[in-house]
Amino acid sequence: MERLRDVRDLPKAHLHLHFTGSMRPATLLELADKHRVRLPEALSSGEPQLLDATDERGWFRFQRLYDTARSVLRDEEDIRRLVRETAEDERRDGSRWLEIQVDPTSYAPRLGGLIPALELVLDAVREASEATGVGIRVLVAANRMKSPMDARTLARLAVRYADQGVVGFGLSNDERRGLARDFDRAFAIARKGGLLAAPHGGELAGPESVRDCLDDLGAGRIGHGVRAAEDPRLMQRLADRQITCEICPSSNVSLGVYQRAEDVPLRTLFEAGVPLALGADDPLLFGSRLADQYDLARTVHGFSDAELAELARQSIRGSRAPEDVRKLLLADIDTWLTT
């Protein structure tokens, strides 16, 4: 019988983690008390939520909880604490490279505007990276529920800070609302500025959403993309072009995309040659962090240690980590597998 290695010791990259969603539940409670924010039971209980978001009502409930959690982040100290604790949690899970996603417009009103908000996040990221040894970079994300003009503003801002820690440009929120091509100009700005295009697609909407991200937004990586498993030709396209999909198994079940953990088509995508990067999405709401996703791949989907190591390699290859960092991490993955 194969000896099972600790997945927390497996070096890996985390490419799908949202800013507020990375917060510790205990920190949420403490900051809510600090700022006298009343939390609903769904947040104050500390229990993972099942938030069936397959209809608009369910998604609205999820988004409302996320917005409430975000409302406790009100000053510089709060932002620095969140980033520092997130980096500590990443290190504990074996994450050696993190690309965290943030929409600075959500924090700008309390932090002095768009530019001060993004600069604070980037400074907090540098500080936390130095303290923990976890390489951290930022993806600036636009919101599908807002104007494409707002997205273009964010794209220009992201490009402006491309040499200060911003590595990509994303598009989040309900992919069933608004067409991907409405945001094509924003993504053109981001790509021209050297940023990775990493929009959400293929989660609540089907494989056509992934195709739209590829065709209309020039995606170099897909946030989620799990529904690509429903289309063999699309999986082949992703495999041929080595487009990494950021698969978040626990999130998929919590949001009702799949009813059971075993229904998530992780094995189907992996065996089709689609590069994968496991992600935790929003641990605050879903109750599991990065190492838990690797445990799930092992215990539910039958991934061997060699296959888990390959998943970790794919996460590194799909990242924007510098080449010297990639080589070091890939070597450390080999060490994990052979010792």
Secondary structure, DSSP 8 states (H G I E B T S, - for coil): ------GGGS-EEEEEEETGGGS-HHHHHHHHHHTT----HHHHT--------SSHHHHHHHHHHHHHHHTT--SHHHHHHHHHHHHHHHHHTTEEEEEEEE-GGGTHHHHTSHHHHHHHHHHHHHHHHHHH--EEEEEEEEETTS-HHHHHHHHHHHHHTTTTTEEEEEEES-TTSS-GGGGHHHHHHHHHTT-EE--EESSSS-HHHHHHHHHHH--SEEEE-GGGGG-HHHHHHHHHHT-EEEE-HHHHHHTTSSSSGGGS-HHHHHHTT--EEE--B-HHHHS--HHHHHHHHHHTT---HHHHHHHHHHHHHTS---HHHHHHHHHHHHHHHH-
